[in-house]
Amino acid sequence: MVEAKKVALWIVIVFVLYTIVVSPKRAAELVGVGFEGISSAAQGVGEFMTELVN
């Protein structure tokens, strides 16, 4: 099981590096979308906690 996790991790790493090398502009867009999603989720949690306290 541990070996399968290592192999999967290496596959993901190789894919990410390949994407960055082949299409850096698209990779930057995907990172931006990811950060926007994380920001939206954090904002939603903050609003939920604020309403919960009030």
DRENDO-335759 format. One record per residue: x, y, z of N, C-alpha, C, O, CB in turn; residue number from 1; residue in one letter. Coordinates in Angstrom, 3 decimals, decimal comma. Each point is the difference from the previous one (the first is absolute). Glycine has a CB too. Layout:
((X; Y; Z); (X; Y; Z); (X; Y; Z); (X; Y; Z); (X; Y; Z); NUM; 'a') ...
! end
This chain:
((0,834; -1,198; 0,000); (-0,834; 1,198; 0,000); (0,873; 1,253; 0,000); (-0,303; 0,971; -0,694); (-1,516; -2,221; 1,912); 1; 'm') ((2,890; 1,228; -0,448); (0,889; 1,161; 0,063); (0,649; 0,232; -1,354); (0,169; 1,142; -0,428); (0,260; -1,565; 2,869); 2; 'v') ((-0,065; -0,661; -3,111); (0,621; 0,125; -1,323); (-0,965; 0,614; -1,004); (0,408; 0,800; -0,842); (1,032; -2,784; 1,345); 3; 'e') ((-2,710; 1,622; -0,423); (-0,999; 0,560; -0,912); (-0,138; 1,503; 0,215); (-0,158; 0,756; -0,959); (-1,066; -2,951; 0,941); 4; 'a') ((1,284; 2,626; 1,268); (-0,090; 1,435; 0,291); (1,208; 0,737; -0,568); (-0,135; 1,096; -0,543); (-1,177; -1,591; 2,632); 5; 'k') ((2,490; -0,108; -1,962); (1,211; 0,627; -0,538); (-0,077; 0,109; -1,510); (0,363; 1,030; -0,569); (0,960; -1,934; 2,485); 6; 'k') ((-1,792; -0,144; -2,569); (-0,120; 0,017; -1,459); (-1,011; 1,058; -0,437); (0,250; 0,746; -0,947); (0,344; -3,194; 0,856); 7; 'v') ((-1,723; 2,513; 0,774); (-1,015; 1,000; -0,338); (0,541; 1,414; 0,195); (-0,251; 0,883; -0,821); (-1,551; -2,502; 1,481); 8; 'a') ((2,535; 1,829; 0,413); (0,584; 1,319; 0,256); (0,975; 0,383; -1,104); (-0,017; 1,136; -0,473); (-0,247; -1,498; 2,938); 9; 'l') ((1,119; -0,577; -2,884); (0,959; 0,274; -1,069); (-0,706; 0,286; -1,316); (0,444; 0,851; -0,771); (1,220; -2,311; 1,918); 10; 'w') ((-2,761; 0,756; -1,409); (-0,755; 0,249; -1,231); (-0,571; 1,419; 0,017); (0,049; 0,702; -1,010); (-0,618; -3,163; 0,825); 11; 'i') ((0,033; 2,878; 1,317); (-0,550; 1,356; 0,116); (1,104; 1,043; -0,174); (-0,190; 0,996; -0,698); (-1,615; -1,852; 2,239); 12; 'v') ((2,943; 0,630; -0,917); (1,118; 0,950; -0,105); (0,469; 0,123; -1,443); (0,220; 1,106; -0,494); (0,484; -1,667; 2,835); 13; 'i') ((-0,553; -0,571; -3,013); (0,446; 0,019; -1,395); (-1,035; 0,714; -0,874); (0,368; 0,775; -0,883); (0,909; -2,931; 1,240); 14; 'v') ((-2,555; 1,903; -0,120); (-1,048; 0,657; -0,778); (0,034; 1,514; 0,197); (-0,107; 0,758; -0,964); (-1,303; -2,822; 1,157); 15; 'f') ((1,560; 2,501; 1,058); (0,042; 1,446; 0,277); (1,205; 0,638; -0,683); (-0,128; 1,053; -0,623); (-1,026; -1,427; 2,832); 16; 'v') ((2,311; -0,251; -2,097); (1,191; 0,552; -0,645); (-0,149; 0,023; -1,518); (0,402; 0,968; -0,644); (0,985; -1,800; 2,554); 17; 'l') ((-1,955; -0,213; -2,483); (-0,234; -0,053; -1,440); (-0,937; 1,131; -0,438); (0,239; 0,656; -1,014); (0,108; -3,155; 1,054); 18; 'y') ((-1,402; 2,716; 0,724); (-0,950; 1,062; -0,328); (0,664; 1,367; 0,055); (-0,247; 0,847; -0,859); (-1,610; -2,253; 1,755); 19; 't') ((2,695; 1,625; 0,105); (0,680; 1,291; 0,139); (0,954; 0,229; -1,162); (0,071; 1,108; -0,532); (-0,262; -1,266; 3,028); 20; 'i') ((0,927; -0,879; -2,896); (0,975; 0,144; -1,081); (-0,695; 0,191; -1,344); (0,404; 0,849; -0,795); (1,214; -2,263; 2,086); 21; 'v') ((-2,661; 0,629; -1,548); (-0,654; 0,037; -1,304); (-0,861; 1,252; -0,171); (-0,006; 0,612; -1,069); (0,013; -3,108; 1,050); 22; 'v') ((-0,730; 2,872; 1,067); (-0,922; 1,135; -0,117); (0,031; 0,840; 1,272); (-0,906; -0,097; 0,828); (-0,563; -1,235; -2,383); 23; 's') ((2,493; 2,149; 1,714); (0,108; 0,787; 1,237); (-1,153; 0,994; 0,198); (-0,405; 0,266; 1,131); (2,868; -0,508; -1,323); 24; 'p') ((-2,988; 0,789; -0,912); (-1,102; 0,953; 0,129); (-1,240; -0,692; 0,555); (-0,658; 0,527; 0,897); (1,582; 0,816; -2,813); 25; 'k') ((-1,241; -2,515; 1,388); (-1,163; -0,756; 0,473); (0,220; -0,440; 1,450); (-0,937; 0,029; 0,799); (0,455; -0,825; -3,158); 26; 'r') ((1,695; 0,394; 2,704); (0,296; -0,412; 1,367); (-0,215; 1,166; 0,966); (-0,530; -0,186; 1,095); (2,190; -1,507; -1,957); 27; 'a') ((-1,252; 2,883; 0,456); (-0,196; 1,180; 0,847); (-1,485; 0,294; 0,176); (-0,436; 0,384; 1,086); (2,636; 0,545; -1,864); 28; 'a') ((-2,977; -1,108; -0,291); (-1,441; 0,212; 0,109); (-0,625; -0,996; 0,982); (-0,861; 0,365; 0,801); (0,820; 0,505; -3,165); 29; 'e') ((0,483; -2,132; 2,295); (-0,549; -1,018; 0,902); (0,353; 0,294; 1,457); (-0,822; -0,203; 0,893); (0,985; -1,480; -2,741); 30; 'l') ((1,050; 2,157; 2,084); (0,389; 0,370; 1,365); (-0,857; 1,159; 0,491); (-0,437; 0,007; 1,151); (2,794; -0,791; -1,579); 31; 'v') ((-2,600; 1,762; -0,438); (-0,843; 1,132; 0,367); (-1,413; -0,439; 0,349); (-0,586; 0,479; 0,971); (1,960; 0,971; -2,448); 32; 'g') ((-1,922; -2,367; 0,677); (-1,344; -0,521; 0,270); (-0,016; -0,747; 1,330); (-0,950; 0,115; 0,775); (0,498; -0,299; -3,251); 33; 'v') ((1,503; -0,577; 2,733); (0,083; -0,729; 1,273); (0,018; 0,937; 1,196); (-0,690; -0,234; 0,992); (1,911; -1,581; -2,165); 34; 'g') ((-0,427; 2,878; 1,075); (0,063; 0,952; 1,108); (-1,316; 0,755; 0,172); (-0,389; 0,323; 1,122); (2,846; -0,090; -1,515); 35; 'f') ((-3,137; 0,046; -0,705); (-1,311; 0,650; 0,102); (-0,993; -0,911; 0,720); (-0,798; 0,457; 0,818); (1,255; 0,825; -2,941); 36; 'e') ((-0,398; -2,571; 1,809); (-0,880; -0,964; 0,665); (0,274; -0,096; 1,484); (-0,927; -0,030; 0,810); (0,801; -1,237; -2,921); 37; 'g') ((1,400; 1,220; 2,468); (0,374; -0,055; 1,418); (-0,447; 1,270; 0,711); (-0,502; -0,056; 1,122); (2,476; -1,408; -1,673); 38; 'i') ((-1,791; 2,606; -0,102); (-0,403; 1,275; 0,590); (-1,513; 0,049; 0,216); (-0,468; 0,453; 1,044); (2,427; 0,664; -2,152); 39; 's') ((-2,709; -1,578; 0,127); (-1,462; -0,006; 0,124); (-0,447; -0,922; 1,132); (-0,905; 0,334; 0,765); (0,701; 0,150; -3,222); 40; 's') ((0,845; -1,637; 2,553); (-0,357; -0,938; 1,062); (0,297; 0,598; 1,371); (-0,814; -0,117; 0,916); (1,272; -1,807; -2,463); 41; 'a') ((0,694; 2,559; 1,693); (0,359; 0,617; 1,271); (-0,961; 1,130; 0,347); (-0,379; 0,168; 1,159); (2,775; -0,776; -1,553); 42; 'a') ((-2,780; 1,370; -0,603); (-0,951; 1,092; 0,235); (-1,348; -0,566; 0,446); (-0,636; 0,543; 0,903); (1,811; 0,887; -2,626); 43; 'q') ((-1,601; -2,506; 1,096); (-1,260; -0,633; 0,382); (0,029; -0,521; 1,427); (-0,975; 0,145; 0,738); (0,625; -0,756; -3,113); 44; 'g') ((1,467; 0,003; 2,765); (0,132; -0,490; 1,372); (-0,023; 1,171; 0,975); (-0,623; -0,081; 1,058); (1,949; -1,909; -1,864); 45; 'v') ((-0,647; 3,078; 0,450); (0,003; 1,189; 0,857); (-1,389; 0,580; 0,180); (-0,383; 0,374; 1,109); (2,689; 0,101; -1,863); 46; 'g') ((-3,059; -0,398; -0,329); (-1,364; 0,519; 0,094); (-0,883; -0,925; 0,839); (-0,827; 0,461; 0,787); (1,109; 0,641; -3,028); 47; 'e') ((-0,099; -2,401; 2,066); (-0,770; -0,968; 0,783); (0,299; 0,151; 1,490); (-0,916; 0,015; 0,822); (0,927; -1,603; -2,773); 48; 'f') ((1,261; 1,698; 2,294); (0,379; 0,133; 1,416); (-0,527; 1,315; 0,577); (-0,435; 0,042; 1,151); (2,503; -1,429; -1,567); 49; 'm') ((-2,032; 2,454; -0,374); (-0,520; 1,281; 0,467); (-1,477; -0,093; 0,298); (-0,458; 0,483; 1,035); (2,191; 0,700; -2,359); 50; 't') ((-2,488; -1,803; 0,425); (-1,432; -0,159; 0,213); (-0,297; -0,938; 1,172); (-0,987; 0,177; 0,714); (0,624; 0,237; -3,153); 51; 'e') ((1,218; -1,400; 2,623); (-0,172; -0,953; 1,084); (0,164; 0,700; 1,359); (-0,735; -0,274; 0,949); (1,581; -1,586; -2,448); 52; 'l') ((0,137; 2,768; 1,567); (0,255; 0,731; 1,242); (-1,118; 0,999; 0,282); (-0,384; 0,202; 1,152); (2,855; -0,474; -1,506); 53; 'v') ((-2,990; 0,892; -0,698); (-1,065; 1,012; 0,189); (-1,257; -0,723; 0,257); (-1,043; 0,624; 0,192); (2,144; 1,044; -1,670); 54; 'n') 
! end
